[in-house]
Amino acid sequence: MRTDPMEQVLYQVKKTIVGQDVLLERLLVALLARGHILVEGVPGLAKTLAVKSLAGAIGGQFHRVQFTPDLVPADIVGTRVYHQRSGEFQVSLGPVFTNLLLADEINRAPAKVQSALLEAMQEQQVTIGRETHLVPRPFLVMATQNPIESEGTYPLPEAQVDRFMMKVVVDYPSPTEEFVIVERAIGPAPAGQPVLDLDQLAEMRARVERVYVDPALIEYSVRLANATRRPDELGLAKLGRYVTFGASPRASINLVLGARALAFIRGRDYALPRDLTDLALDIFRHRLVLSYEALTDDVSADAVLSEVLGAVPVPDVSPGAIR
């Protein structure tokens, strides 16, 4: 299986973006697996630029919406506008009708605006008045959250945040990477050009759906999800007081879907255990509802998941056995 197109996309994006390899890889996984990403990180870490560069590399449309407390759903999905000359209502589509949408600081908009966006993510369509409009394909939403301040924010409810395929935590660049960032910032902007078109991307998505996943890997994803709900069955009873609700079935589904896409990006037509383990934290961390005791003991979702990953045996699925 050739992965040259994906390598070319990454090469094109990295002309602009320095570092952030994990974020870029996860964006490609979501794009190929038809998922969406929630990104948490402080301002200034090139989250917007990453999505914009990816949109340019695949020849897709890009829109950015800055979420604020005064937004209403019509600002996102669109509305019906009355034209006095014709005496008719016409639909004006909102910024959600694009290929890649950056929902910047999604937790700063009220719940009804968040729900309008999340409905479009889940159903791939928007209803305005009595008319239903399909969003373009592909359609990827990257929503960001700022972990620094919580004043004036509306945290996403657990049932809604569960609709994001992954939650990626973006950290500061290393000193070496930051040197290159500053060097590029004071120089001329690199010329970007599309290396894929949307038809090629659709073909690649179809190939991802044919990536083979061994039943043992599916069972492994189910056991991981079940372990977050019943940690005592793995001898991790101490974690029970930290987890109020474990991961939903969407976690095991998305882990397998993401592993297929990651295997494709890595040049294989079959998934391996490391494809699942590499994505496990990103796919599970936002699906755990931690207790107040976890907050007081400073226990994070990643800490709980690390213990779960260490306790659930990884299946022995080797390339030789698959072949």
ZAROVO-791117 format. One record per residue: residue number from 1; residue in one letter; z, y, x of N, C-alpha, C, CB in turn. Coordinates in steps of 0.1 Angstrom, whole numbers. Each point is the difference from the previous one (the first is absolute). Glycine has a CB too. Layout:
NUM_A_Z_Y_X_Z_Y_X_Z_Y_X_Z_Y_X
...
END
This chain:
1_M_0_-12_8_0_12_-8_0_12_9_12_-12_-19
2_R_-21_22_16_-1_12_8_9_11_-6_-24_-7_7
3_T_31_13_2_8_11_-5_-4_14_6_19_-16_-2
4_D_-32_16_7_-5_12_6_1_12_-9_-15_-14_13
5_P_12_14_-26_1_12_-8_15_5_0_-19_-8_-14
6_M_29_-1_13_14_5_0_4_6_13_5_-17_-17
7_E_-10_11_28_3_6_13_-7_13_1_1_-23_10
8_Q_-13_25_-15_-6_13_0_7_10_-8_-22_-11_4
9_V_28_7_-15_7_9_-9_13_5_8_-9_-11_-21
10_L_16_2_27_12_3_8_-4_9_11_11_-22_-6
11_Y_-22_19_13_-4_8_12_-3_15_-5_-9_-21_11
12_Q_3_22_-22_-4_13_-6_13_8_-3_-22_-9_-9
13_V_31_2_2_12_7_-4_9_4_12_0_-13_-22
14_K_0_4_32_8_3_12_-5_11_9_7_-23_-1
15_K_-19_28_-3_-5_12_7_8_12_-3_-23_-10_0
16_T_29_9_-12_8_11_-5_15_-3_0_-19_6_-15
17_I_23_-18_12_14_-4_-1_4_-6_13_-2_-3_-25
18_V_14_7_30_5_-6_12_12_-8_-4_-7_19_14
19_G_8_-32_-9_11_-8_-4_-1_-4_-15_14_10_17
20_Q_-3_-12_-23_0_-4_-15_-8_-13_-2_3_24_-6
21_D_-3_-33_15_-8_-12_-1_4_-8_-12_-3_-1_24
22_V_16_0_-27_5_-8_-11_-4_6_-13_20_-7_13
23_L_-19_21_-14_-5_6_-13_-14_-2_-2_18_17_3
24_L_-27_-15_7_-14_-2_-1_-4_-14_-4_-3_18_17
25_E_10_-28_-11_-3_-14_-4_4_-3_-14_4_-6_24
26_R_8_12_-28_4_-3_-14_-9_7_-10_24_-1_8
27_L_-29_13_-4_-10_7_-9_-12_-9_-2_8_22_7
28_L_-13_-28_3_-11_-9_-1_3_-12_-8_-8_8_22
29_V_20_-14_-20_4_-11_-8_0_3_-15_14_-8_19
30_A_-8_20_-22_0_4_-14_-13_2_-6_22_10_4
31_L_-31_-4_4_-14_3_-4_-7_-13_-3_0_21_13
32_L_1_-31_-5_-7_-13_-2_7_-8_-10_-7_1_24
33_A_20_0_-26_7_-9_-10_2_7_-13_12_-11_19
34_R_-18_23_-21_1_8_-13_14_4_-3_-20_-13_-8
35_G_27_17_18_14_4_-2_2_15_2_8_-23_6
36_H_5_28_-7_3_13_3_12_1_9_-9_7_-23
37_I_11_4_30_10_1_10_10_12_-3_-16_-10_17
38_L_28_8_-15_11_10_0_4_2_15_8_-6_-24
39_V_-9_18_28_3_3_15_12_10_0_-24_-3_7
40_E_34_-1_1_12_8_2_0_5_14_12_-12_-18
41_G_-11_25_20_1_6_14_2_15_-1_-15_-19_9
42_V_20_24_2_2_15_0_-13_7_1_22_-3_11
43_P_-23_16_-15_-12_7_1_-6_1_14_7_13_-20
44_G_-20_-12_21_-7_2_12_-4_-12_8_12_20_1
45_L_-12_-32_-8_-3_-12_7_-14_-5_-3_24_-6_-1
46_A_-33_15_-4_-14_-3_-2_-3_-10_-11_-4_5_24
47_K_13_-5_-34_-3_-9_-11_-12_5_-8_25_-5_-2
48_T_-26_18_-1_-12_5_-7_-12_-2_8_14_17_-11
49_L_-14_-15_24_-12_-1_8_-4_-14_1_7_19_13
50_A_2_-29_-13_-4_-14_0_-8_-4_-12_21_-5_13
51_V_-17_9_-25_-7_-4_-12_-14_8_0_22_-5_-12
52_K_-22_17_16_-12_8_0_-10_-6_9_13_21_-6
53_S_-8_-25_18_-9_-6_10_-6_-13_-4_13_12_18
54_L_-5_-20_-25_-4_-13_-5_-11_2_-11_23_-10_5
55_A_-21_20_-14_-10_3_-10_-13_4_6_18_7_-15
56_G_-17_1_26_-13_4_7_-7_-12_6_10_22_4
57_A_-2_-32_2_-6_-11_7_-7_-10_-10_18_3_18
58_I_-13_-3_-31_-6_-10_-9_-10_8_-10_20_-15_2
59_G_-22_28_1_-9_7_-9_5_2_-14_-18_-9_14
60_G_31_10_-16_6_1_-13_5_14_-2_6_-24_0
61_Q_-3_27_-13_6_13_-4_15_0_3_-18_3_-18
62_F_23_9_22_14_1_2_6_12_-7_-3_-10_23
63_H_14_8_-30_7_11_-6_14_0_3_-16_0_-19
64_R_22_12_21_15_1_3_6_8_-11_-4_-2_25
65_V_15_-3_-30_8_7_-11_14_2_6_-14_-10_-19
66_Q_18_23_19_14_3_4_9_-1_-12_-8_15_19
67_F_17_-24_-20_8_-2_-12_11_10_0_-5_-24_-1
68_T_7_31_-10_10_10_-1_7_-2_-14_-12_17_15
69_P_24_-11_-17_7_-2_-13_-7_6_-12_21_0_13
70_D_-30_9_-11_-7_6_-12_-13_-7_-4_10_21_7
71_L_-13_-32_0_-13_-7_-4_2_-7_-13_-5_-4_24
72_V_-6_3_-31_-1_-8_-13_-10_-11_2_7_20_-14
73_P_-7_-30_6_-10_-11_1_-14_4_1_16_-14_-12
74_A_-20_24_4_-14_5_-1_-4_5_14_3_6_-24
75_D_6_-1_32_-4_5_14_-4_-12_9_16_19_-3
76_I_-13_-31_-1_-3_-12_8_-12_-7_-6_24_-2_7
77_V_-23_-1_-20_-11_-9_-6_-11_8_-6_17_-17_-4
78_G_-14_30_0_-10_8_-7_3_2_-14_-17_-9_15
79_T_9_17_-22_3_3_-14_-12_4_-8_22_8_7
80_R_-21_-6_-20_-11_4_-8_0_15_-1_0_-21_-13
81_V_-12_27_15_-1_15_0_-9_4_-11_4_1_25
82_Y_0_9_-33_-8_5_-11_-10_11_5_19_-5_-17
83_H_-32_2_14_-10_10_4_-4_8_-13_-9_-15_19
84_Q_12_27_-19_-2_9_-12_-15_1_-3_20_12_5
85_R_-29_-12_5_-14_2_-3_-6_-12_-8_-2_14_21
86_S_6_-26_-16_-6_-12_-7_9_-5_-11_-10_-6_22
87_G_23_11_-22_9_-4_-11_4_-14_1_-11_16_-14
88_E_11_-22_26_4_-14_3_10_-1_11_-23_-7_-8
89_F_30_-4_8_9_-3_11_-7_-8_10_20_1_-15
90_Q_-18_2_28_-6_-7_11_11_-5_9_-22_13_-2
91_V_20_-24_8_10_-6_9_-2_6_14_1_-21_-13
92_S_10_26_19_0_5_14_9_-10_8_-3_25_-7
93_L_-4_-33_15_7_-10_8_9_6_11_-19_-16_-6
94_G_30_10_8_10_4_10_-3_-5_14_17_3_-18
95_P_-9_0_28_-2_-4_14_3_-15_2_7_22_7
96_V_-2_-29_-17_2_-15_1_-13_-7_1_22_2_-12
97_F_-33_4_8_-13_-6_0_-7_2_14_-2_4_-25
98_T_7_-12_34_-5_1_14_1_-14_6_7_24_2
99_N_-11_-26_10_2_-13_7_13_-1_6_-24_-1_4
100_L_28_11_4_13_0_7_8_12_-5_-9_-13_20
101_L_20_11_-26_9_11_-5_13_0_8_-11_-2_-23
102_L_14_14_28_13_2_7_9_7_-10_-11_1_23
103_A_21_-8_-27_10_6_-9_12_5_9_-7_-15_-20
104_D_6_27_24_10_5_10_13_4_-7_-19_9_14
105_E_30_-16_-8_14_2_-5_0_-3_-15_4_18_17
106_I_-7_-30_-21_-1_-5_-14_14_2_-7_-18_-16_7
107_N_29_15_1_13_1_-6_4_14_-4_6_-20_13
108_R_-15_30_-11_3_14_-4_-5_3_-14_0_7_24
109_A_-8_-16_-30_-5_2_-13_8_-7_-10_-23_3_9
110_P_25_2_-22_7_-7_-10_-5_-14_-4_7_22_-8
111_A_1_-30_1_-4_-14_-3_-13_-1_-7_25_-5_0
112_K_-28_14_-10_-12_-2_-8_-12_2_9_12_8_-20
113_V_-12_0_30_-11_1_10_-1_-12_8_2_25_0
114_Q_9_-30_5_0_-12_8_-6_-12_-8_20_8_13
115_S_-16_-9_-26_-5_-11_-8_-15_1_-3_23_0_-11
116_A_-28_13_10_-14_1_-2_-8_-5_11_4_20_-14
117_L_0_-17_27_-6_-5_11_1_-15_2_4_22_11
118_L_8_-27_-14_2_-14_2_-7_-9_-10_22_6_9
119_E_-25_0_-21_-8_-7_-10_-14_-1_5_14_9_-18
120_A_-19_2_24_-14_-1_6_-1_-10_11_-3_24_-6
121_M_14_-25_14_0_-10_11_0_-14_-5_12_16_14
122_Q_-5_-19_-25_2_-13_-5_-12_-4_-8_24_3_0
123_E_-29_5_-9_-10_-3_-10_-14_3_5_16_3_-18
124_Q_-17_5_29_-13_5_6_-8_7_-11_0_-19_16
125_Q_7_26_-25_-7_8_-10_10_10_-5_-15_-19_-6
126_V_9_30_-1_8_10_-6_-5_3_-14_4_10_23
127_T_5_-8_-32_-4_3_-14_3_15_-2_4_-24_-8
128_I_-14_31_4_1_15_-3_-5_2_-14_-3_7_24
129_G_12_-4_-33_-4_1_-14_-2_-14_-5_-10_23_3
130_R_-2_-26_-8_-3_-13_-5_-10_-7_9_4_8_-23
131_E_-7_-2_34_-10_-6_10_7_-6_12_-17_17_-8
132_T_13_-28_12_5_-7_12_-10_2_11_13_-16_-14
133_H_-8_20_26_-9_3_11_5_-9_12_-5_24_-8
134_L_-5_-31_14_4_-9_11_0_9_13_-11_-20_-11
135_V_21_17_20_0_8_12_-10_-7_10_25_6_-3
136_P_-30_2_13_-10_-6_9_5_-12_7_-10_23_3
137_R_1_-31_2_3_-11_9_-6_2_14_0_-16_-20
138_P_7_14_30_14_-4_1_9_12_-4_-5_-17_18
139_F_18_13_-21_10_10_-4_13_-3_7_-11_4_-22
140_L_15_5_31_12_-3_8_9_13_-1_-12_-16_15
141_V_25_14_-19_9_11_0_10_-2_11_-2_2_-25
142_M_3_9_34_11_0_9_10_11_-4_-15_-9_19
143_A_27_5_-23_10_10_-4_10_1_11_-3_-6_-24
144_T_7_18_26_10_3_11_13_5_-6_-18_5_16
145_Q_29_-8_-8_13_4_-3_6_6_12_3_-17_-18
146_N_5_28_17_7_6_11_14_-5_0_-15_21_0
147_P_20_-28_10_14_-6_-1_10_11_4_-9_-22_6
148_I_5_33_-2_10_10_6_8_6_-11_-15_5_19
149_E_9_0_-30_7_7_-10_-2_-6_-14_-2_21_13
150_S_12_-21_-21_0_-6_-13_2_10_-11_8_-21_10
151_E_-6_34_-7_2_10_-10_-13_3_-7_19_10_13
152_G_-18_-9_-26_-12_3_-8_-10_-12_0_3_24_5
153_T_1_-36_-3_-9_-11_-1_3_-9_-12_-2_1_25
154_Y_-8_-10_-28_1_-9_-11_-3_-14_6_-7_18_-18
155_P_17_-25_22_-3_-13_6_-8_-9_-9_21_2_13
156_L_-31_-10_-7_-8_-9_-8_9_-11_-6_-20_5_14
157_P_19_-8_-27_8_-12_-5_-5_-13_7_3_12_-22
158_E_7_-21_22_-3_-13_7_-13_-7_-6_25_-2_5
159_A_-26_3_-18_-11_-7_-7_-13_6_4_15_-6_-19
160_Q_-15_19_22_-13_7_4_-3_-1_15_4_16_-19
161_V_6_-16_27_-2_-1_14_-5_-14_4_18_17_4
162_D_-15_-27_-13_-4_-14_2_-15_-1_-1_22_-8_-10
163_R_-29_18_4_-14_-1_-1_-7_3_13_2_6_-24
164_F_5_0_33_-6_2_13_-1_-13_8_8_24_0
165_M_-19_-27_6_-1_-12_8_10_0_12_-24_-2_-7
166_M_24_13_14_8_1_12_8_13_0_-16_-15_12
167_K_27_15_-5_6_13_4_1_0_15_14_1_-21
168_V_-20_8_28_-1_1_14_9_12_5_-24_-10_0
169_V_32_7_10_9_10_5_-7_5_13_21_-10_-10
170_V_-24_23_11_-7_6_11_10_7_9_-21_3_-13
171_D_21_-6_26_10_6_9_-7_10_9_14_-21_0
172_Y_-6_29_8_-5_9_9_-9_-6_11_20_14_-4
173_P_-30_-7_9_-8_-6_11_8_0_13_-21_8_-11
174_S_16_-17_20_6_0_14_-4_13_7_0_-26_1
175_P_8_29_10_-4_12_8_-14_0_5_23_1_7
176_T_-28_-13_-3_-14_-1_5_-10_3_-12_7_-17_18
177_E_-4_11_-30_-9_2_-11_1_15_-4_3_-24_-8
178_E_8_30_8_2_14_-4_-8_9_10_22_-5_-11
179_F_-22_2_23_-8_8_10_-15_0_-4_17_-6_18
180_V_-22_-6_-21_-14_-1_-4_-2_7_-14_-2_-22_12
181_I_11_22_-21_-1_7_-12_-1_15_2_14_-18_-11
182_V_-5_23_20_-1_15_3_-13_3_7_25_1_1
183_E_-29_-9_8_-13_2_7_-12_1_-9_10_-12_20
184_R_-10_3_-30_-11_0_-10_1_12_-9_-1_-25_1
185_A_13_29_-4_2_11_-10_-5_13_5_20_-12_-8
186_I_-20_14_22_-4_12_5_-15_0_4_23_4_8
187_G_-29_-16_-9_-15_-1_3_-8_0_-13_6_-13_21
188_P_-19_12_-19_-9_-1_-12_2_-13_-8_-17_14_12
189_A_16_-13_-25_2_-12_-8_-11_-10_2_12_15_-17
190_P_-9_-28_18_-10_-10_2_-9_-1_-12_15_-12_16
191_A_-28_10_-13_-10_-2_-11_2_-14_-7_-16_17_12
192_G_19_-17_-24_1_-13_-7_-13_-3_-8_25_3_-2
193_Q_-27_-16_1_-12_-4_-8_3_-14_-7_-15_13_16
194_P_10_-15_-27_2_-13_-7_-6_-12_7_1_13_-22
195_V_6_-23_23_-5_-12_7_-2_-12_-10_11_7_21
196_L_-6_-4_-34_-2_-10_-11_-4_8_-12_17_-16_9
197_D_-24_9_-18_-2_6_-13_8_-8_-11_-23_9_7
198_L_24_-4_-19_9_-6_-9_-6_-14_-5_7_22_-8
199_D_-20_-24_9_-5_-13_-3_4_-11_10_-20_11_-11
200_Q_20_-7_24_4_-9_11_15_-3_-2_-17_9_16
201_L_25_1_-20_14_-2_-2_2_-10_-11_5_23_8
202_A_-12_-22_-19_1_-9_-11_-3_-14_4_-6_18_-16
203_E_-4_-20_25_-4_-13_5_11_-6_9_-24_7_-1
204_M_31_2_9_11_-5_8_12_-4_-9_-8_15_19
205_R_10_-8_-30_11_-4_-9_-3_-13_-6_4_24_-5
206_A_-16_-27_2_-4_-13_-5_3_-11_10_-17_10_-15
207_R_14_-7_28_2_-10_11_15_-2_2_-21_7_11
208_V_29_3_-13_15_-1_1_5_-10_-10_2_23_9
209_E_-8_-22_-21_5_-9_-11_-4_-15_3_-3_19_-16
210_R_-5_-21_26_-4_-14_3_8_-5_12_-23_4_-9
211_V_32_4_15_8_-4_11_10_-11_-5_-2_23_11
212_Y_2_-34_-3_8_-12_-4_15_3_3_-20_-15_4
213_V_28_12_-14_15_0_1_5_-14_-3_1_25_-7
214_D_6_-31_17_6_-13_-1_11_0_-11_-6_-5_24
215_P_7_-5_-32_11_0_-10_14_1_6_-15_-14_-14
216_A_16_10_27_13_1_6_4_15_2_-4_-22_12
217_L_-6_30_-10_2_15_2_4_6_-14_-16_0_20
218_I_9_-5_-30_4_5_-14_14_-3_-3_-24_-2_-7
219_E_28_-11_10_14_-4_-2_10_8_8_-9_-23_-4
220_Y_5_27_17_8_8_8_2_14_-6_-8_-13_20
221_S_-2_19_-25_2_13_-7_9_-1_-12_-23_6_8
222_V_22_-17_-15_9_-1_-12_14_-3_5_-19_-10_-14
223_R_21_3_24_14_-3_5_6_13_6_-6_-23_5
224_L_-2_32_1_5_12_5_5_9_-12_-15_-1_20
225_A_7_2_-30_4_8_-12_12_-6_-7_-24_7_-3
226_N_24_-20_2_12_-6_-6_13_1_8_-16_-16_-11
227_A_14_17_24_12_1_9_6_14_-2_-10_-16_16
228_T_2_26_-20_6_14_-2_8_0_-13_-19_10_13
229_R_16_-19_-22_7_-1_-13_12_-9_0_-22_4_-11
230_R_21_-14_19_11_-10_1_3_-3_15_-6_-10_-23
231_P_11_20_30_3_-3_14_10_-10_3_-6_23_4
232_D_15_-26_-14_10_-11_3_-6_-13_2_16_13_-14
233_E_-28_-16_8_-7_-13_1_-4_-2_15_-8_1_-24
234_L_7_9_32_-4_-1_14_12_1_9_-22_9_-5
235_G_34_-9_0_12_2_8_2_15_3_-3_-23_9
236_L_-3_32_-16_2_14_2_8_7_-11_-22_0_13
237_A_33_-6_-17_8_5_-11_5_14_3_7_-24_-5
238_K_-5_27_18_5_14_3_-10_11_-4_12_-10_19
239_L_-25_6_-21_-10_10_-4_0_2_-15_-14_-7_19
240_G_20_-2_-26_1_1_-15_6_13_-5_1_-24_-1
241_R_9_29_8_7_12_-4_-8_13_3_22_-12_3
242_Y_-33_10_5_-8_12_4_-12_1_-9_8_-2_23
243_V_-12_-8_-29_-13_0_-8_3_-1_-15_-12_-11_19
244_T_9_21_-26_2_0_-15_-11_-8_-7_12_22_1
245_F_-25_-18_3_-11_-7_-5_-10_-4_12_2_12_-22
246_G_-7_-24_22_-9_-4_11_-14_4_-3_15_-19_5
247_A_-24_14_3_-14_4_-1_-6_-7_-12_-2_3_24
248_S_-8_4_-31_-6_-5_-12_-12_-9_5_6_20_-14
249_P_-12_-28_4_-11_-8_4_-12_8_6_7_-16_-18
250_R_-8_29_15_-10_8_7_1_-1_15_-1_15_-20
251_A_13_-17_25_2_-1_15_-8_-12_5_23_11_-2
252_S_-21_-23_-3_-6_-12_5_-15_1_-2_21_-13_-5
253_I_-26_19_-7_-14_1_-2_-6_9_10_3_-3_-24
254_N_3_15_26_-6_9_10_1_-4_14_6_18_-16
255_L_4_-27_19_1_-5_14_-12_-9_3_25_2_-1
256_V_-29_-10_-8_-11_-9_2_-13_8_0_12_-19_-11
257_L_-14_29_2_-12_8_-1_-1_8_13_2_2_-25
258_G_9_4_30_0_8_12_-3_-9_12_16_16_-10
259_A_-11_-28_10_-2_-9_12_-15_-4_1_23_-9_-3
260_R_-30_8_-9_-14_-3_0_-8_11_7_3_-14_-21
261_A_1_27_17_-7_11_5_3_2_15_1_11_-22
262_L_11_-13_26_4_1_14_-7_-10_9_22_9_-7
263_A_-23_-22_1_-8_-10_8_-14_4_1_15_-18_-9
264_F_-21_24_-1_-14_4_1_-2_11_11_-3_-5_-24
265_I_12_15_24_0_10_10_1_-5_14_10_16_-17
266_R_-2_-27_18_2_-6_13_-11_-10_4_25_3_-3
267_G_-35_-4_-5_-12_-8_3_1_-15_-4_-3_16_18
268_R_11_-19_-28_1_-14_-4_-4_-1_-15_18_-4_17
269_D_-22_-8_-21_-3_-3_-14_11_-9_-5_-24_2_3
270_Y_36_-2_3_11_-8_-5_13_8_5_-12_-22_1
271_A_22_21_-9_13_7_2_9_-9_9_-2_13_-22
272_L_10_-7_30_10_-7_8_14_6_-4_-17_-4_19
273_P_28_-3_-15_13_4_-3_3_14_5_8_-23_0
274_R_-13_27_12_3_13_5_-6_11_-8_1_-10_22
275_D_-12_7_-30_-5_11_-9_10_3_-11_-23_-8_5
276_L_30_-2_-9_11_3_-11_12_6_6_-9_-19_-13
277_T_14_14_25_12_6_6_-2_14_5_7_-23_6
278_D_-19_26_-2_-3_14_5_1_10_-12_-15_-9_18
279_L_12_5_-30_-1_9_-11_13_-1_-9_-25_-3_0
280_A_34_-7_3_11_-2_-9_9_12_-3_-1_-24_8
281_L_4_31_3_9_12_-2_-6_10_-9_10_-5_22
282_D_-23_8_-19_-7_11_-7_-2_-3_-15_-12_5_21
283_I_11_-18_-24_-3_-4_-14_13_-2_-8_-21_-11_8
284_F_32_8_-1_12_-4_-7_10_12_0_-3_-23_7
285_R_3_32_3_11_9_1_3_9_-12_-5_0_24
286_H_-6_5_-31_2_8_-11_3_-7_-13_-15_16_11
287_R_15_-29_-10_2_-8_-12_14_-5_-2_-23_-7_1
288_L_32_9_9_14_-3_-1_8_11_-6_-3_-15_20
289_V_11_12_-29_10_10_-5_13_-3_6_-13_3_-22
290_L_17_6_31_13_-3_7_12_6_-8_-13_1_22
291_S_24_-7_-19_12_3_-7_7_13_6_3_-24_-7
292_Y_7_29_0_7_11_6_8_-4_13_2_10_-24
293_E_2_-23_24_7_-5_12_-9_0_12_14_-14_-15
294_A_-27_12_13_-10_0_11_-1_15_5_-13_-20_-9
295_L_14_29_0_-1_14_4_13_4_8_-14_5_-20
296_T_25_-9_16_12_3_7_1_-7_13_12_4_-22
297_D_-17_-16_23_0_-7_13_-12_3_9_13_-18_-12
298_D_-21_27_7_-12_4_8_-9_-12_3_13_19_10
299_V_-15_-27_-20_-9_-11_1_-13_3_-7_19_-16_0
300_S_-30_15_7_-13_4_-5_-8_-12_-5_-1_19_16
301_A_-9_-17_-24_-9_-11_-5_-6_-8_12_-5_14_-21
302_D_1_-7_31_-6_-6_12_10_-10_7_-15_20_3
303_A_28_-16_-3_10_-8_6_2_-13_-8_12_20_9
304_V_-12_-19_-23_2_-11_-8_-12_-9_1_13_13_-16
305_L_-25_-8_17_-13_-8_1_-1_-7_13_-11_16_-16
306_S_16_-9_27_0_-7_13_8_-12_0_-3_22_11
307_E_14_-22_-18_9_-12_-1_-7_-11_-8_20_14_3
308_V_-27_-10_-14_-7_-9_-8_-11_-6_7_6_13_-20
309_L_-14_-5_27_-11_-6_8_4_-9_11_-12_21_-4
310_G_24_-19_9_5_-9_10_5_-13_-5_6_20_13
311_A_-2_-20_-26_6_-12_-7_-11_-9_-6_21_13_-4
312_V_-32_-7_0_-10_-8_-7_-10_-6_10_2_14_-20
313_P_-3_-27_21_-8_-6_11_-15_3_-2_16_-19_1
314_V_-22_23_10_-15_3_-1_-8_-13_0_4_22_12
315_P_-13_-23_-21_-8_-13_0_-9_-2_12_0_2_-25
316_D_-2_-14_29_-8_-3_12_-15_-2_-5_20_-11_12
317_V_-27_23_-12_-14_0_-4_-8_5_12_6_4_-25
318_S_-12_-13_31_-7_3_13_-15_1_-3_18_-11_14
319_P_-26_18_-6_-14_1_-2_-7_-14_0_0_23_10
320_G_5_-32_-1_-6_-13_1_1_-8_-13_5_1_24
321_A_7_1_-30_3_-8_-13_-9_6_-11_23_-5_7
322_I_-26_18_-7_-8_6_-10_-15_-5_2_16_20_-2
323_R_-20_-19_14_-14_-4_3_-2_-15_-2_-1_19_16
END
